[in-house]
Amino acid sequence: MNDYPQQRKIINDPVHGFIRIPTKLILKLINHPYFQRLRRIKQLGLTEFVYPGALHTRFHHAIGAMNLMRMALDTLRLKEHKISHKEYESALIAILLHDIGHGAFSHALECTILKDCHHEELSLLIMEKLNKEFDGQLKIAIEIFKGNYHRPFFHQLVSGQIDVDRMDYLQRDCFFTGVSEGTIGGERIIRMMNLKDNKLVIEEKGVYSIEHFLNARRMMYWQVYLHKTTVSTEQMLIQTIRRARFLVQNKNKLFSTPSLSIFLENEITLNQFENNKNILDYFIQLDDYDIWASIKVWTKNEDKILSSLSQMIVNRRLFKTHLTTEELDQNFKNEIKEKVKKHFEINDDELPFLVCEGQITNSAYALEKDEEISILKKNGEVINITNASDIPYIDSFSQAVTKNYFCYPKIK
């Protein structure tokens, strides 16, 4: 039986060029409402407030990552590693659906709309629901996604130190933000991939490309993902949703879309998703448009904190943000807090909605045994990238860098 679509479907992607949809099952998954929802979720949340071109979506990223997975599997096949048709298709499905559990504004609201529930867990729930709908055809894809499949390199390609997920988002985010420091040689890294004992390794001649990849990832985190203005906008969005929930749960009438209302009215945990199928249905309907529609209405709300936050977001009047490895002077912070309280006529309990402080941490490379990047030497020996590289500071990529942030409204 011919498993290819009757008409070969092609997507013209600005990053990777023409991407072919290889099988009927994958085409059906892409056309499914659950996957089409990703068109309405920005890849980088509110990073467009810093880099205006960052308007790409989770849909773009998922299709791009699938294309890189295809390239990786084709490379391994050319190096005479046997990969069956079902394994091939399942690996493509695993990476295609790896982000299907993302909520509105991606990571920005992940721990705000939900409680102790990460997008990977929701991706798995949605994949399992799709598996039932497609009569068990996603079984191996789910095993790969969970890391339970007997050939671990498939999971490493989906979620690992040099997975195709990271390769696509670095290239894509670099392209749409214009931050050239994030450019990586993704295709070369893929061509250097090989297997040793069913685990992913990089051939020795690809060491320099890996070094560049790690450095590019570090640069993108500080210049894009953890840029101080990105931190500011995310904190404003988080506090807006927190304030809306506070009002709703204290019996205040508040406009919100039906799919957002249930998450404002309740503290939703993973157990509730598993025990009440209606909650997953509501979540699948929730996207960036629900948040924007609600925030636009909230600009006229009688609650001055909610309306002020909403107006600042809509009109891009962003929080002033200090981002530093050093602790800010406590007297300075106390002075700012008093000014904010006086300006907005609020009390100490309301202050955290408008003055935010905390920490962000980043490291480019995890040194855990199961996470390490393995280099295949010409003599067949496998060593860690830290032992293969001749860059003296390669170990520094594994060191977590922590910065303190302090955000507050600009007051004239």
C-alpha positions as CSV (number, residue, x, y, z in Angstrom):
1,M,0.0,0.0,0.0
2,N,1.3,3.4,-0.9
3,D,1.6,5.5,2.3
4,Y,2.5,8.7,0.5
5,P,-0.2,11.5,0.1
6,Q,-1.9,11.3,-3.3
7,Q,-0.5,14.7,-4.0
8,R,2.9,15.3,-2.5
9,K,2.4,18.1,-0.1
10,I,5.1,20.8,0.2
11,I,5.5,23.6,2.6
12,N,7.7,26.6,1.6
13,D,9.5,27.4,4.8
14,P,11.7,30.6,5.0
15,V,14.3,28.9,7.1
16,H,14.7,25.4,5.5
17,G,13.2,26.0,2.1
18,F,10.7,23.4,0.6
19,I,9.6,20.8,3.2
20,R,7.9,17.7,2.0
21,I,5.2,16.0,4.0
22,P,6.2,12.4,3.7
23,T,3.2,10.3,4.6
24,K,-0.6,10.4,4.8
25,L,-0.7,9.9,8.5
26,I,1.6,12.9,9.1
27,L,-0.5,15.0,6.7
28,K,-3.6,14.1,8.7
29,L,-1.9,15.1,11.9
30,I,-0.8,18.4,10.5
31,N,-4.3,19.1,9.3
32,H,-5.8,18.1,12.7
33,P,-7.3,21.0,14.8
34,Y,-5.0,20.2,17.7
35,F,-2.0,20.9,15.5
36,Q,-3.5,23.8,13.6
37,R,-3.9,25.5,17.0
38,L,-0.1,26.0,17.1
39,R,-0.6,28.6,14.3
40,R,-2.1,30.8,17.0
41,I,0.7,30.4,19.5
42,K,3.8,32.6,19.1
43,Q,7.1,30.7,19.4
44,L,8.7,33.5,21.5
45,G,5.8,34.9,23.4
46,L,6.1,38.7,23.6
47,T,9.7,38.8,22.4
48,E,8.3,40.7,19.4
49,F,8.3,43.7,21.8
50,V,12.1,43.6,21.6
51,Y,12.6,42.1,18.1
52,P,9.6,43.1,15.9
53,G,10.3,40.3,13.4
54,A,9.8,37.6,16.1
55,L,6.3,36.7,14.9
56,H,6.8,33.1,14.1
57,T,4.7,30.4,15.7
58,R,4.9,27.0,17.2
59,F,3.4,25.6,14.0
60,H,6.5,26.9,12.0
61,H,8.9,25.4,14.5
62,A,7.2,22.0,14.6
63,I,7.3,21.7,10.9
64,G,10.9,22.8,10.7
65,A,12.0,20.4,13.5
66,M,10.3,17.6,11.6
67,N,12.3,18.5,8.5
68,L,15.5,18.4,10.4
69,M,14.5,15.0,11.9
70,R,14.0,13.7,8.3
71,M,17.5,14.9,7.4
72,A,19.0,13.3,10.5
73,L,17.4,9.9,9.8
74,D,18.4,10.0,6.1
75,T,22.0,10.7,7.2
76,L,21.9,7.7,9.5
77,R,20.5,5.5,6.9
78,L,23.2,6.6,4.4
79,K,25.7,5.4,7.1
80,E,24.1,2.0,6.9
81,H,22.1,2.1,10.1
82,K,18.9,0.2,9.7
83,I,15.8,2.3,10.4
84,S,12.4,0.8,9.5
85,H,9.7,2.7,7.7
86,K,7.6,2.6,10.9
87,E,10.5,3.9,13.1
88,Y,11.2,6.6,10.5
89,E,7.5,7.8,10.5
90,S,7.2,7.5,14.3
91,A,10.3,9.6,14.9
92,L,8.9,12.3,12.6
93,I,5.6,12.2,14.4
94,A,7.3,12.4,17.8
95,I,9.2,15.6,16.9
96,L,6.2,17.0,15.0
97,L,4.0,16.8,18.1
98,H,6.6,17.5,20.8
99,D,5.3,21.0,21.4
100,I,1.6,20.4,20.9
101,G,1.0,20.8,24.6
102,H,2.2,24.4,24.7
103,G,-0.3,26.9,26.1
104,A,-0.8,30.5,25.1
105,F,2.3,32.6,24.7
106,S,4.5,29.4,25.0
107,H,6.8,29.5,28.0
108,A,5.7,32.9,29.3
109,L,2.5,31.7,30.9
110,E,3.4,28.0,31.3
111,C,3.4,28.1,35.1
112,T,0.8,30.8,35.4
113,I,-2.3,29.5,33.6
114,L,-1.6,26.1,35.0
115,K,-0.2,24.9,38.3
116,D,2.8,22.5,38.4
117,C,2.0,21.3,34.9
118,H,4.6,21.6,32.1
119,H,4.0,21.5,28.4
120,E,5.8,18.2,27.9
121,E,3.2,16.5,30.1
122,L,0.3,18.0,28.2
123,S,2.0,17.1,24.9
124,L,1.9,13.5,26.1
125,L,-1.7,13.7,27.0
126,I,-2.7,15.1,23.7
127,M,-0.5,12.5,21.8
128,E,-2.3,9.8,23.7
129,K,-5.6,11.2,22.8
130,L,-4.6,11.4,19.2
131,N,-3.3,7.8,19.4
132,K,-6.8,6.6,20.3
133,E,-8.3,8.7,17.5
134,F,-5.8,7.2,15.0
135,D,-6.3,3.6,16.1
136,G,-2.9,3.2,17.8
137,Q,-0.8,4.4,15.0
138,L,1.1,6.8,17.3
139,K,2.2,4.0,19.8
140,I,5.9,4.0,18.8
141,A,6.0,7.8,18.4
142,I,4.8,8.1,22.1
143,E,7.5,5.5,23.2
144,I,10.1,7.6,21.4
145,F,8.8,10.8,23.0
146,K,8.8,9.3,26.5
147,G,12.3,7.8,26.0
148,N,11.0,4.3,26.4
149,Y,11.8,3.0,22.9
150,H,14.6,0.4,22.9
151,R,16.7,2.4,20.5
152,P,17.6,5.5,22.6
153,F,19.0,7.6,19.7
154,F,15.5,8.4,18.5
155,H,14.6,10.1,21.8
156,Q,18.0,11.9,21.8
157,L,17.0,13.4,18.5
158,V,13.7,14.6,20.0
159,S,15.0,15.7,23.4
160,G,18.8,15.9,24.0
161,Q,21.8,18.2,24.0
162,I,21.9,18.4,20.2
163,D,18.3,17.5,19.3
164,V,16.6,18.7,16.2
165,D,14.3,20.7,18.4
166,R,17.1,23.0,19.5
167,M,18.6,23.1,16.0
168,D,15.4,24.4,14.5
169,Y,14.5,26.9,17.2
170,L,18.1,28.4,17.2
171,Q,18.1,28.8,13.4
172,R,14.5,30.0,13.3
173,D,14.7,32.4,16.2
174,C,18.0,33.8,14.8
175,F,16.3,34.3,11.4
176,F,13.2,36.1,12.7
177,T,14.9,38.2,15.4
178,G,17.9,39.1,13.2
179,V,20.3,38.2,16.0
180,S,23.2,36.8,13.9
181,E,25.2,35.6,16.9
182,G,22.7,32.7,17.1
183,T,23.6,31.3,13.6
184,I,24.6,27.6,13.7
185,G,25.8,25.1,11.2
186,G,22.7,22.9,11.7
187,E,23.1,20.9,8.4
188,R,26.7,20.2,9.0
189,I,26.0,19.0,12.6
190,I,23.4,16.6,11.2
191,R,25.8,15.3,8.5
192,M,28.3,14.6,11.3
193,M,25.7,12.4,13.3
194,N,26.4,8.7,13.7
195,L,25.4,5.9,16.1
196,K,27.4,3.9,18.6
197,D,25.5,1.1,20.5
198,N,22.2,2.7,19.4
199,K,23.2,6.1,20.9
200,L,23.7,9.3,19.1
201,V,27.3,10.5,18.6
202,I,29.0,13.2,16.6
203,E,31.9,12.3,14.4
204,E,35.2,13.9,15.5
205,K,35.4,16.3,12.6
206,G,32.2,17.9,13.8
207,V,33.7,19.1,17.1
208,Y,34.1,22.7,16.0
209,S,30.5,22.8,14.8
210,I,29.3,21.6,18.3
211,E,31.5,24.2,20.0
212,H,29.9,26.9,17.8
213,F,26.4,25.4,18.5
214,L,26.9,25.6,22.3
215,N,28.2,29.2,22.1
216,A,25.4,30.3,19.8
217,R,22.8,28.8,22.3
218,R,24.4,30.7,25.2
219,M,24.3,33.9,23.2
220,M,20.7,33.5,22.1
221,Y,19.6,32.9,25.7
222,W,21.1,36.2,26.9
223,Q,20.3,38.2,23.8
224,V,16.8,36.9,23.1
225,Y,15.2,34.4,25.5
226,L,16.4,36.1,28.7
227,H,16.8,39.6,27.3
228,K,15.9,42.1,30.0
229,T,13.0,43.5,28.0
230,T,11.7,40.0,27.4
231,V,11.9,39.4,31.1
232,S,10.0,42.7,31.6
233,T,7.2,41.8,29.2
234,E,6.8,38.3,30.5
235,Q,6.5,39.6,34.1
236,M,3.9,42.1,33.0
237,L,1.9,39.4,31.3
238,I,2.2,37.0,34.2
239,Q,1.1,39.7,36.7
240,T,-1.8,40.6,34.5
241,I,-3.1,37.0,34.5
242,R,-2.4,36.7,38.2
243,R,-4.4,39.8,38.9
244,A,-7.3,38.7,36.7
245,R,-7.4,35.3,38.6
246,F,-7.3,37.1,41.9
247,L,-10.3,39.2,41.0
248,V,-12.3,36.3,39.5
249,Q,-11.6,34.1,42.5
250,N,-12.7,36.9,44.8
251,K,-16.1,37.0,43.1
252,N,-15.5,40.0,40.8
253,K,-17.1,39.9,37.4
254,L,-14.5,39.9,34.7
255,F,-14.7,39.5,31.0
256,S,-12.7,36.6,29.5
257,T,-13.1,34.2,26.7
258,P,-14.8,30.8,27.6
259,S,-11.6,28.9,27.2
260,L,-9.7,31.3,29.4
261,S,-12.4,31.6,32.1
262,I,-12.0,28.1,33.4
263,F,-8.3,28.6,34.0
264,L,-8.9,31.9,35.8
265,E,-11.6,30.4,38.0
266,N,-9.6,27.3,39.0
267,E,-6.1,26.2,39.8
268,I,-5.7,23.5,37.2
269,T,-3.1,20.7,37.9
270,L,-2.1,17.7,35.8
271,N,-4.3,15.4,37.8
272,Q,-7.4,17.5,36.8
273,F,-6.4,17.1,33.1
274,E,-6.2,13.3,33.6
275,N,-9.5,13.1,35.5
276,N,-11.6,15.5,33.6
277,K,-11.5,15.3,29.8
278,N,-13.4,18.6,29.5
279,I,-10.4,20.5,30.9
280,L,-8.2,19.3,28.1
281,D,-10.8,20.3,25.6
282,Y,-10.8,23.8,27.1
283,F,-7.0,23.9,27.0
284,I,-6.9,22.9,23.4
285,Q,-9.2,25.9,22.6
286,L,-6.9,28.3,24.4
287,D,-4.4,30.3,22.5
288,D,-2.7,33.8,22.3
289,Y,-5.9,35.3,20.8
290,D,-7.9,34.6,24.0
291,I,-5.3,36.4,26.1
292,W,-5.1,39.4,23.8
293,A,-8.9,39.7,23.4
294,S,-9.2,39.6,27.2
295,I,-6.4,42.1,27.9
296,K,-7.8,44.6,25.4
297,V,-11.1,44.6,27.3
298,W,-9.4,44.7,30.7
299,T,-7.8,48.1,29.7
300,K,-11.2,49.6,30.7
301,N,-11.7,47.5,33.9
302,E,-12.5,49.4,37.1
303,D,-9.7,47.6,38.9
304,K,-6.8,50.0,38.6
305,I,-4.1,47.4,38.8
306,L,-5.6,45.2,36.1
307,S,-6.4,48.1,33.8
308,S,-3.0,49.7,34.3
309,L,-1.1,46.5,33.5
310,S,-3.4,45.8,30.5
311,Q,-2.9,49.4,29.2
312,M,0.9,49.2,29.6
313,I,1.0,45.9,27.6
314,V,-1.3,47.1,24.8
315,N,0.6,50.3,24.4
316,R,4.0,48.9,25.1
317,R,4.8,51.0,28.2
318,L,7.0,48.4,29.6
319,F,8.4,47.9,33.2
320,K,11.8,49.3,33.9
321,T,14.0,46.3,34.5
322,H,17.3,45.8,36.2
323,L,19.0,42.5,35.3
324,T,22.3,41.9,37.0
325,T,24.5,39.2,38.6
326,E,24.8,41.4,41.7
327,E,22.2,42.0,44.3
328,L,20.5,45.4,43.9
329,D,20.8,47.8,46.9
330,Q,17.9,47.1,49.2
331,N,17.4,50.8,50.0
332,F,17.0,51.4,46.3
333,K,14.4,48.7,46.0
334,N,12.5,49.9,49.0
335,E,12.4,53.4,47.6
336,I,11.0,52.2,44.3
337,K,8.3,50.2,46.1
338,E,7.2,53.2,48.1
339,K,7.0,55.3,45.0
340,V,4.9,52.6,43.2
341,K,2.5,52.3,46.2
342,K,2.1,56.0,46.4
343,H,1.6,56.5,42.7
344,F,-1.0,53.7,42.3
345,E,-2.5,54.2,45.8
346,I,-2.1,50.5,46.6
347,N,-1.1,48.6,49.8
348,D,1.7,46.1,50.5
349,D,-0.5,43.1,49.5
350,E,-1.1,44.5,46.1
351,L,2.5,45.7,45.5
352,P,3.7,42.3,44.0
353,F,1.4,42.7,41.0
354,L,3.4,45.8,40.0
355,V,6.9,45.3,41.4
356,C,8.5,41.9,40.5
357,E,11.8,40.4,41.6
358,G,13.4,37.1,41.2
359,Q,16.2,35.1,39.4
360,I,16.8,33.6,36.0
361,T,19.4,30.9,35.3
362,N,20.9,29.6,32.1
363,S,23.6,27.0,31.2
364,A,24.4,26.0,27.6
365,Y,25.3,22.4,28.3
366,A,24.4,19.8,30.9
367,L,27.1,17.5,32.1
368,E,24.9,14.7,33.4
369,K,26.0,11.3,32.0
370,D,22.7,10.7,30.1
371,E,22.8,14.2,28.7
372,E,26.4,14.6,27.5
373,I,27.4,15.2,23.9
374,S,29.5,12.2,22.8
375,I,32.2,12.5,20.2
376,L,33.2,9.5,18.1
377,K,36.9,9.5,17.4
378,K,38.4,7.9,14.3
379,N,39.6,4.9,16.3
380,G,36.1,4.2,17.4
381,E,36.5,5.5,20.9
382,V,33.6,7.7,22.3
383,I,34.5,10.6,24.6
384,N,32.7,13.6,26.0
385,I,32.8,16.9,24.1
386,T,34.6,18.5,27.0
387,N,37.5,16.1,26.5
388,A,37.5,16.4,22.7
389,S,37.5,20.2,22.4
390,D,40.7,22.2,22.4
391,I,38.8,25.3,23.7
392,P,40.1,25.9,27.2
393,Y,36.7,27.3,28.4
394,I,34.5,24.6,27.0
395,D,33.6,23.5,30.6
396,S,32.2,27.0,31.2
397,F,29.2,26.1,29.0
398,S,28.0,23.8,31.7
399,Q,28.2,26.4,34.5
400,A,24.9,27.9,35.3
401,V,24.8,31.7,35.2
402,T,22.2,33.3,37.5
403,K,21.0,36.8,37.3
404,N,18.7,38.8,39.5
405,Y,15.8,40.8,38.0
406,F,13.8,43.7,39.5
407,C,10.9,45.1,37.4
408,Y,8.6,48.0,38.1
409,P,6.4,50.6,36.3
410,K,8.1,53.7,35.0
411,I,6.8,56.6,37.0
412,K,7.4,60.2,36.0
